[in-house]
Amino acid sequence: MRASRRAIVAAPLAVFICGLLTCVHSSHDVSKPSPSDGKIVFQVRAGCGGTMLQGVKVSVVSLHKGIVPLGETDVFGALSATKTDLQALDAVVILFCHDWYVCGSLRVDEPAFYDYREHYLQLAPVAFP
């Protein structure tokens, strides 16, 4: 009976210690990405309920090419674009539009826009009186 009690206590304790050691060894320094490297992920959610919005049309307003569509958000409310593509378009503003929500936008000419890998937006629902 004593041996089974020791096993009951020892098993969770061993799992806890292994998990603790894994966390300690997996920590590492994160370096700041270069402004021209990688992708940017845009994530859009509904402002009223916080659910991710699928089917949001994402477009870039460009200095030389007008409005250029990037695509639509997926079931997780996400759409990714490369930083080099946005820079090549001379993007000024990125528009986020959905039929049942007020359009939102991000200014690309903000000083730190390309320093971030993710941008989050909340769109307000359209209200009819």
C-alpha positions as CSV (number, residue, x, y, z in Angstrom):
1,M,0.0,0.0,0.0
2,R,2.9,2.4,0.9
3,A,4.6,1.8,-2.5
4,S,1.5,2.7,-4.4
5,R,1.1,6.0,-2.4
6,R,4.8,6.8,-3.2
7,A,4.1,6.2,-6.9
8,I,1.0,8.4,-6.8
9,V,3.1,11.2,-5.3
10,A,6.2,10.6,-7.3
11,A,4.7,10.6,-10.8
12,P,3.1,14.1,-10.6
13,L,6.3,15.4,-8.9
14,A,8.5,14.0,-11.7
15,V,6.2,15.6,-14.4
16,F,6.4,18.9,-12.6
17,I,10.2,18.8,-12.3
18,C,10.6,17.8,-16.0
19,G,8.3,20.7,-17.1
20,L,10.1,23.1,-14.9
21,L,13.5,22.1,-16.4
22,T,12.1,22.3,-19.9
23,C,10.9,25.9,-19.3
24,V,14.3,26.9,-17.9
25,H,16.2,25.5,-20.9
26,S,13.8,26.8,-23.5
27,S,14.2,30.5,-22.6
28,H,16.2,32.5,-25.0
29,D,16.9,36.0,-26.1
30,V,14.6,37.4,-28.9
31,S,16.3,39.8,-31.2
32,K,14.5,42.6,-32.8
33,P,13.8,41.8,-36.5
34,S,15.1,44.0,-39.3
35,P,12.4,46.4,-40.6
36,S,12.6,44.9,-44.1
37,D,12.6,41.2,-43.1
38,G,9.7,38.8,-42.8
39,K,5.9,39.0,-42.8
40,I,3.4,41.1,-41.1
41,V,0.2,39.4,-39.8
42,F,-3.0,41.5,-39.6
43,Q,-5.6,40.1,-37.2
44,V,-9.1,41.5,-37.2
45,R,-11.8,40.9,-34.6
46,A,-15.3,42.2,-34.0
47,G,-15.3,45.1,-31.5
48,C,-18.7,44.0,-30.0
49,G,-18.0,40.4,-29.1
50,G,-14.4,39.9,-29.7
51,T,-14.8,37.1,-32.2
52,M,-12.3,36.9,-35.1
53,L,-13.7,38.2,-38.4
54,Q,-13.5,36.0,-41.4
55,G,-13.9,37.6,-44.9
56,V,-12.6,41.1,-44.1
57,K,-11.4,42.6,-47.4
58,V,-7.9,44.0,-46.9
59,S,-6.6,46.5,-49.4
60,V,-3.6,48.8,-49.7
61,V,-3.8,52.4,-50.7
62,S,-0.7,53.0,-52.7
63,L,0.9,56.3,-53.9
64,H,1.3,55.2,-57.5
65,K,-1.0,52.3,-58.0
66,G,-4.2,53.4,-56.3
67,I,-6.1,50.8,-54.3
68,V,-4.5,47.3,-54.5
69,P,-6.4,44.3,-52.9
70,L,-4.3,42.1,-50.6
71,G,-6.9,39.5,-49.9
72,E,-9.4,38.4,-47.2
73,T,-9.0,37.3,-43.7
74,D,-9.2,33.6,-42.9
75,V,-11.4,31.8,-40.3
76,F,-9.0,33.1,-37.6
77,G,-9.4,36.7,-38.8
78,A,-5.8,36.8,-40.0
79,L,-4.1,37.8,-43.3
80,S,-0.3,38.0,-43.8
81,A,1.7,40.1,-46.2
82,T,5.4,40.5,-46.7
83,K,7.0,43.7,-45.6
84,T,8.9,44.0,-48.9
85,D,5.7,43.8,-50.9
86,L,4.1,46.6,-48.8
87,Q,7.2,48.7,-49.2
88,A,7.3,48.0,-53.0
89,L,3.7,49.2,-53.3
90,D,4.6,52.5,-51.6
91,A,1.7,51.8,-49.2
92,V,0.2,54.7,-47.3
93,V,-2.8,53.2,-45.7
94,I,-4.1,49.6,-45.3
95,L,-7.9,49.3,-45.4
96,F,-10.0,46.6,-43.6
97,C,-13.6,46.4,-44.8
98,H,-16.5,44.0,-44.0
99,D,-20.1,44.2,-45.0
100,W,-21.5,44.3,-41.5
101,Y,-18.7,46.4,-39.8
102,V,-17.4,49.9,-40.2
103,C,-14.2,50.0,-42.2
104,G,-10.9,50.4,-40.3
105,S,-7.5,51.5,-41.4
106,L,-3.8,51.5,-40.5
107,R,-1.4,54.2,-41.5
108,V,1.8,52.6,-42.9
109,D,3.7,55.9,-42.6
110,E,3.8,55.6,-38.8
111,P,7.4,55.5,-37.7
112,A,7.2,52.0,-36.1
113,F,4.8,50.3,-38.4
114,Y,7.4,47.9,-39.9
115,D,9.0,47.2,-36.6
116,Y,6.1,44.9,-35.6
117,R,5.2,41.5,-36.9
118,E,1.6,41.7,-35.9
119,H,-1.1,44.4,-36.0
120,Y,-4.5,43.9,-34.3
121,L,-7.7,45.7,-35.2
122,Q,-11.2,45.8,-33.9
123,L,-14.0,46.8,-36.2
124,A,-17.2,48.3,-34.9
125,P,-20.5,46.9,-36.1
126,V,-22.7,49.0,-38.3
127,A,-25.8,50.1,-36.3
128,F,-29.1,51.0,-38.0
129,P,-31.6,53.2,-36.1
